[in-house]
Amino acid sequence: MEIALKIILVIASLGLIAAVLLQPGKSAGLSGAISGGAEHLFGKQKARGLELFLSRLTMGLAAVFFILSLVVAFFVKSA
């Protein structure tokens, strides 16, 4: 049981890393502030669905990772 949970934890951590790396970076500096305002004004609907999906996927994988970490720590400590 412990080995299976550790394998699932590794898979969840790799998925979390991939989800974070797939998210687009936030624009920085003055040019980012200007273009970010233009995107907000005129809308950026194409990538918004993907950004929303990746954001929710990241939150879900983070929750799974956190819970699995606690469960694996409990099993290791009790063994």
C-alpha positions in Angstrom: 0.0 0.0 0.0 2.8 2.4 0.9 4.6 1.8 -2.4 1.5 2.4 -4.4 0.9 5.7 -2.6 4.5 6.7 -3.2 4.1 6.0 -7.0 0.9 8.0 -7.1 2.6 10.8 -5.3 5.5 10.9 -7.8 3.0 10.9 -10.7 1.0 13.7 -9.0 4.2 15.7 -8.5 5.3 15.3 -12.1 1.8 16.4 -13.3 2.0 19.4 -11.0 5.4 20.4 -12.4 4.1 20.0 -16.0 0.9 22.0 -15.2 2.9 24.9 -13.7 5.4 24.9 -16.6 2.6 25.0 -19.2 1.1 28.1 -17.8 1.9 31.3 -19.6 4.1 33.8 -17.8 2.8 37.1 -16.6 4.1 40.1 -18.5 6.4 42.3 -16.5 7.6 45.9 -16.8 6.0 48.8 -18.6 5.4 47.0 -21.8 3.5 44.3 -19.9 1.4 46.8 -18.2 0.4 48.4 -21.5 -0.3 45.2 -23.4 -2.0 43.7 -20.3 -4.4 46.6 -20.2 -5.1 46.3 -23.9 -5.8 42.6 -23.6 -8.1 43.4 -20.7 -9.9 46.1 -22.7 -10.3 44.2 -26.0 -10.5 40.7 -24.5 -8.3 37.7 -24.9 -10.8 34.9 -25.2 -8.8 32.3 -27.2 -6.3 31.5 -24.6 -8.5 32.3 -21.6 -10.2 28.8 -21.7 -6.8 27.1 -21.7 -5.5 29.4 -18.9 -8.6 28.7 -16.8 -8.2 24.9 -17.3 -4.5 25.0 -16.4 -5.2 27.1 -13.4 -7.9 24.6 -12.1 -5.7 21.6 -13.0 -2.8 23.1 -11.0 -5.0 23.7 -8.0 -6.4 20.2 -8.2 -3.0 18.6 -8.5 -1.7 20.7 -5.7 -4.5 19.5 -3.4 -3.9 15.9 -4.4 -0.1 16.3 -3.8 -0.7 17.9 -0.4 -3.1 15.2 0.7 -1.0 12.3 -0.6 2.1 13.8 1.1 0.2 13.7 4.4 -1.1 10.2 3.9 2.4 8.9 2.9 4.0 10.6 5.9 1.4 9.0 8.1 2.1 5.5 6.7 5.8 5.9 6.9 5.6 7.1 10.5 3.3 4.3 11.6 5.5 1.6 10.0 
